[in-house]
Amino acid sequence: MSAHFARSHRPDALDRLSDRRLLRELAYVDGHWTAGEAGHGFAVTDPASSETVAWVASLDAGQTSAAIDAAAMAFPKWKALLPQQRSAVLRKWFELIVAAREDLALLMTLEQGKPLAESRGEIDYAVSFVEWYAEEAKRLNAESVTSHLPGAEMMVRREPLGVVGVVTPWNFPSAMLTRKAAAALAAGCTIVAHPSSETPLSALALAELGERAGLPAGVFNIVTGDAATIVGRMCEDARVRALSFTGSTEIGRLIAAQCAPTMKRLVMELGGHAPLIIFDDADLERAVKIAVDAKFATSGQDCLAANRIYVQRGIYGKFCEAYAKRIAMLNVGHGLMEDADIGPLMHERAVVKVEEQVADAIERGARLVTGGKRHPAGKLFFQPTLLADVGDDALIMREETFGPVAAVTPFDTEAEVVARANDTEYGLVAYVVTENGARQLRMGRALDYGMVAINRVKITGAPIPFGGVKQSGIGREGSRHGLEAFTDLKYLCLDAA
């Protein structure tokens, strides 16, 4: 496909951009917008309509090395800046992202498919990390240590690691980049980032705004193209001192293995398979709303999505009936429709996986209450679906779904449901709905997850340490811990005798 062909088939919605310079199709390396060798590129398509949104440069291994060269060269000067100076650049970046909110949300909806209201929400979430780390940059303090040696003074300080590789997924193309990059930049590191080839436009727009904000050449690089080529080069280059990745556990394991020879610092947010546990003392209306929000945001394409919904038998029938009614009311359509609740899935593989999980659950005895098929809105749309009486042996209870399908199953006792919820290799987030205060505390301790939400869905944000346990990740993002992940502790012992 040629660039000319791609441009001739762009969606009319791009005319709504108030700042056309935010639609970037070249990679960003060492302060320059960079084409692929021999004009190599790839199409970015709207998953709702299959229209070509952009034709983006595909960089090779040599160009990836050039980006690492640039980041390594820029590191000493960026590191040497006063924290207040780095903070000022991040603050300016924050202000420019806020001003460009509508354009950034439009680009995200066109490349990712999520409803425009969700895209706006993601921009708000993404920019909160830039603001947070603009302030945290000024708080990375040294600490004194009480000396255990006569005539010695001791100090511990945090120093930036160096070049940080950042690899981001397609489901949250802006937030995952800012959550990682803002922390590393605040610490004094430089960045080589690879966004998903399905959603690179959000990252490139953020690079455009970063350039305007005054990020120096080489400090923030965006390398687009084939993931195996680009990420493989990041993993093998010893100058990349840390790699931050969000994606599947399977790919995370491969990256960890590739990084082992160079002993990189790893920060990984991997798969999730969240349980939502609803006890029979819960307020039914509140529980249904939580179940809708926890399952169907981003059309279910979220590592935080409630994949396994356990409902105590005392309210099980009433819950399933009320939940089915709410699910049936969800509007399915193109993300640019202001009333859309459910957009398309990202690609055909995702739709096929959802179909397979639904068929498998029914074959194993589950009851299809509503939905269960592709939606007539388009080839990548799937009906919001409720499966009841789902057995623990069903695929949907053992694998991430990443689609708008809710799997509900009854339970009897607290001990039983804790054991079932914990019986997974994943441990990112768990949700609990109960009015019993003592049970809230017991469940918070008993559930083997990095984050537990009690009687609510939204729990993430810049001030909190986001991350999981077991096969759901390594390290934390957000909060001061997210910044510290990109630093090394250095101990100084001075002879003061």
N, C-alpha and C positions, 0 to 999 in steps of 0.2 A: 504493500500500500504506500502511496506517495503522500508527502505532506500536503500537497495541493488537494488530493482526493479527500484527505481527512478534514481539511478546513471547509470544503464545500458541503460537508454533511454535518456540520456542527449544529447543536440545538439552538433554536431561536432564543431560548432563555438566556443565553450568554449576552444578549443585547441588554439585559438588565444590569450588567456589571457597571457600576459607576466609575470604577478605576480599572481600565482594561489591562494595565500593566501588571495586575495581579495574576492574570492568566499567563503563566510562564511554561514554556515547553522545552527549555534547555536546562541542563544540570547547572549547579552553581559551585564552582571550584576556584579557590584562591581569589575570590572577589570578581570572577568573570563568569558570564553565562556561556556554557560550554556545550557544544554539539558532540554527538557520538562520532567515532571514527567512521569515515566513508558514509556519513549521513545516517547511520543506523538509528532506528527508533522503534517505538511501539505505540499502538493506539490505546487511548483511555476512553472507555465507553460508558455511557449512562446505562446502568443495569435495568432501569425501568423501561427504556425505549430502544436500547441497543444502538443509539446514535453515537457517532464518534464525537467526543468532547474536545480532544486534543491529541496531538502526535508528539510524543515526548522522547527526548534524546536517550539513547541507550549507550552507556559508557562501558568500556572494557576493563580488563584487569590492569592494564598499563595506566589508564586514566584514573582508576581507583588509587593506584600507588601515587599518582601525582597529587591527588587530594590529600592523601596521608602525608606526603612531602610538605604540602602547603600548611597543613595543621601543625606538623612538627616544627616548621620554621616560625610559625606565628606564636607558638606556645610561650617562649621565653618573655616576649613583650607583654602578652596578655596576662601571664602570671605575675609580672612585675608591676602591673598597674595597682594603684591603691584600691582596696575594696570599694571605696566610695565611687571610684571612677567606673569600675565594672557595674556597680549598682546603677549608676546614671544611664549607662547604655541600655541595660535591661529595662529600666523604667521607661525610657523612650520607646523601646520595642513594645512594651505593654500598652502604652498610649496609642501607638499606631495600630495595634491589633484591635483594640476597642473601637477605634474610629472606622475600621474596615470590617466590622462584624457582619454586616449584611452581605457584602461581597464574598467574604470567606465562607459564610453559611451556604450561599448559593453554589459556590464551587464544590463544596463538600457534598451537597445533595445531588449534584449532577454526576459526580464521580463515584459516590458511595451508595446513593439511593435512599438514605434515611430521610424521614419527613423533615421539612424545613424547620419546624419548631425544635426538633431534636438537634439539628445542625446548629441552630442558634445557641441552644443549651450547651453543646460541646464547645463552641467558641468561648462562651463565658467560663466554662470549666478550664479550658486550655489556658486562657489568659490569666487565670487566677494563679497558676504556677509561676508565670513570669513575674507577676507582681510580688508574690511571696518570696521568691528567690532573689529578687532585686533588693529586698530588705535583709534577707538572711546572709547575703554576701558580706554585709557589714558586721556580722556577728560571729564569724569564724575565728574565735579567740584562742590564744595560747593559754596554757594553764601552768601554774607553778606546782612543783612537787616538793613536799617536805623531805629534806635530804636525810638519808640514812648513813651518809658518809661525812666524816669531819672535813670542814673546809671546802665543801662543794655546794654549788648552787645548781638546781635542776629545773628544767623547763620541758614541757611537751607542747609541740605545735602541730597543726595540720597543714600539709602542703599538697597542692594539686597533683594528681597522678600524671597528667600529660595529655596525650591524644586519647579521646574517648570515641569508640565506635558505637553508633546508635542504630538499631534496626527496629522499625515500627510496622504495625499491622494495618490492615485496610479498614477495620471496623471503627477505629477512633483515630483517624489520620492526623488530626491536629493535636488532640490532648496528649496522645502518647509521645509525640515529639517534644512538646513544650515541657511535659513533666520530667523528661530525661534531660533534655538539652539545657533548660534554664538552670537546673541544679548543677550540672557540670560546668556551665559557663560561670555561674556565681562562684564556684570553687576555684576558678582560675584555669580550668581545662579548655582545650579546643575540641572541636566536634567534626567527625565525618559521619554523616547520617545517610542511611539507605531506607527510603520509604517504600512501602509495598508498590509494586508496579501496577496494581489495580487502582490505587488512589494516591498518585504522586503530586497532584496539583495543589493540595492543601499545604504540603511541605514546601513546595517551590514558592507559593505565595508568602509563606512565613519567612522564607529566605529573602524575598524581595523587601519585605518590611524590616527585616533585620539589617539589611544593607542600608536602608534609609535611616535606621536608628543609630547607625555608626558602628556596627560590629566590624572590626577590621578585617581586611582580606586574609583568608586562611583560617580565621577563627571558627567560622560556621560554614561547613560545606555540605551540599546535598548531591549525592551520587545516585543517579537513576539508572535502571537497567536490570539485567538478569541477577536475581538474588544469589544464586550459587556462586557466580563469578565474583561479585562485589563483596559479599559477606565472607566468602572463602579467603579473599585477599586480606580483608580486615583481620581475620582470625590468625593468619600465618605471619603477619607483620608484627615484629616485637615492639615497634614504636607505638602501636595501639595498646595502651596499658590497661584499658578496661573496655568491656563490651556490655552494653545494656540492650536487652532484647525483650520484646513482648510478642508472644505467639504461642504456638502449640507446644505441648510438652515434648512431643516427638522431635520437632525441629530444635527445641532447646537442648535436648540431649546431644544432637549432632554438633551443634555449635560449641557446646561445652567440651566435647571431645576434640574438636579442631583447635580450640583455644588452649588446651592443656600443655602443648609443648612450649608455649610462651608464657605460661602461668599468669594469664590475665585475670584481673578482677572481673567477676561476673555479677551482673544485676539482672535477674530474669523474672519476668511476670509471665507465668505459663498457664496451662489449662486450668479450668475450673469445672466443677460439677456440683453446683450449689444445691443443698437441700433447703427446702422451706417447710418448717414444721409448725403446724397449726393445732393447738390444743383446744379441747372442747369448751374451755372457759373463755375463749376468744370472742370478741364482738364480731358477728358474722359479716356485717357490711364492711368493717375495717379490714377483716381478713381477706375478703374478696378483692378489695382495692389493692392491698399489698400484693396479692397473688398476680393480679393483672400487671401491675407496675414492675414487679420483680421478674416476670417471665417475658413480657412482650416489648419492652424497650429495645430499640434498634432492631426490631423484628425478630427478637430472640437471639441476635448475633452478638452476644456479649458474654465474656468470660464470667461475669457476675450474675448471669441469668439463672433463675431458679429452675433447674432441670428436673429435680425430683421433689414433688410436693406431697408431703405426708400429712394426712388429716385424721385427727382422732375420731374414732368410730361414732362417738356420741353426736357429732354434727356433720358426719361425712356426707350423708345424703343431701342435707340442706345446702351444704357448701357446694357440692357438685352442681346442683340445680341452679344456684345463684351465679356460680362462676361461669357456667355455660351461657347464661343469658348475657352476662357482661362481655364475654368473648365474642358472641355473635354480633354485638353492637360495634365492634371495632371496624373502622373504615380502612379499606385497603385501596391503595392507589399510588400514583406517582408522588414522590416526595414534595413536589412543588405545589400540590393541592394543599391548601391551608388546613383542611379538615382531615388529612391523612394521618392515620395512626400506625399503619403497617405498610412499609415499602417493600421493594423487591429483595430477594436474597442476592448475594454478591455474584454468584456464578452458577452454572448448571450443576456442578459437582455438589454444591450445597443443597440444591433442590432434590437431587437424587438421594443424597444421604437422608434427608428428612422423609422422603417417600419410603425408603428402606426401613427406617426406624418405626414409622407408623405401621407398615405392613407386618413387621416382626412382632410388634406389641400385640396387634390384633390376633395374629396367628397363635400367640402364647396366652390368649384369653382376655386381653384388655377389651374394654367396651368403648367404641367410638361414639362420643356424645355429640360433637359438632365439628364441622370442617373435615379435614383428612385428604384434601385433593389440591391440585394446582388451582390457582385463581384465574378467572378469565381476564384479569387486568393486564396480563402479560406472561411471557414464558418463564420468567424468574420469580413470579409471585406465587405464594402458597397461602391457602386459607388458614386463618387463625383456628387452631385445632385444640380440642380437649379429648384426651384419652383418660378414662377412669378404670379403676380396678387393675392397674398395671402391676405385673409381677416383678420382683426384684431381678429375675433372670432375663428380662427384656433388654435389648440393646440400649434403648433410650434411658434405662436406669443405670447403665454402666459406662456410656460414652457421652461426651458433650454433644448437644443437639445442634446448636447454632441455627435455630429456625423457630417459627412461631407455633410450636407444639408444646402444650402443657401436659405432663404426665402426672396423674394423681393416684394415690394409693392410700388405703386406710391403715391405721395402727391402733394398738390398744394401750400400751403402757409407756411411760417415760423411758424406762431402761431399754425397752425394745427399740424405740425409735432412735435413741442415741446410738445404739449398736449398728442399726441399719444405715443411719446417716454417716457414720464414721467409716463404714466398710467400703472405702474407695481409696485409690492412690492419690486423689486430689485433696487439697485443703486450703482453698482460697477464701471463700466466704460462705457463711450459713445464715439463714434467716429463721427467726422464731417469733411466733405470735401467741402470746399468753398474757392474761391479766394477773397471774399469780407472781408476786414479787420474788418470793423465795425460789420459785421455779426459774424465773429469769436469770437469777444468779447461778443456779445449778447448771443450767443449760450453757451459759456463757463459759463455765469452766469445763464442762464435759465434752463439748463439741471440739473436735480436733481440726480447727481452722484458724487461719491467721486473722480473720475478721469475723465478728458475729454481730448481726443486726437484730435488735429486739424491738418488735412492734413498729418497724419502719423499713424503708427500702434505701433511701439515699443516706449514705454514711461516708462517702469519700469526699476528698477535698485537699487543698494544698497543705493544711496544717497536720494531716494525719499520716502515719506510716502505712502505706498501701502495700500489701503483699501477702503471700500465702506460705503454707508449710507443706511438707512431704513433696510430691511431684508438681506442686503448683508454683514453685519458684525459689529463688535465692535472693535474699536481701529485701530492702524496702525502698519504695519511691514516695516522694512527698515528705513533708516535715523536715526537721533538721537532719534526720537520719538519711534522707535522700541526698542531701548535699555531702554529708560525711562519707557516703559510699564512693565518692570520686576524689577522696583525699587519702594520703598516707600519714600515719603518726610518725613524727620525728622527735626523738628524745635528745636533748642537749644537756650535757653535764660539764659545768665550768668550774675550774679550780679557782676558788676565791680565797685561798689561804694567803 
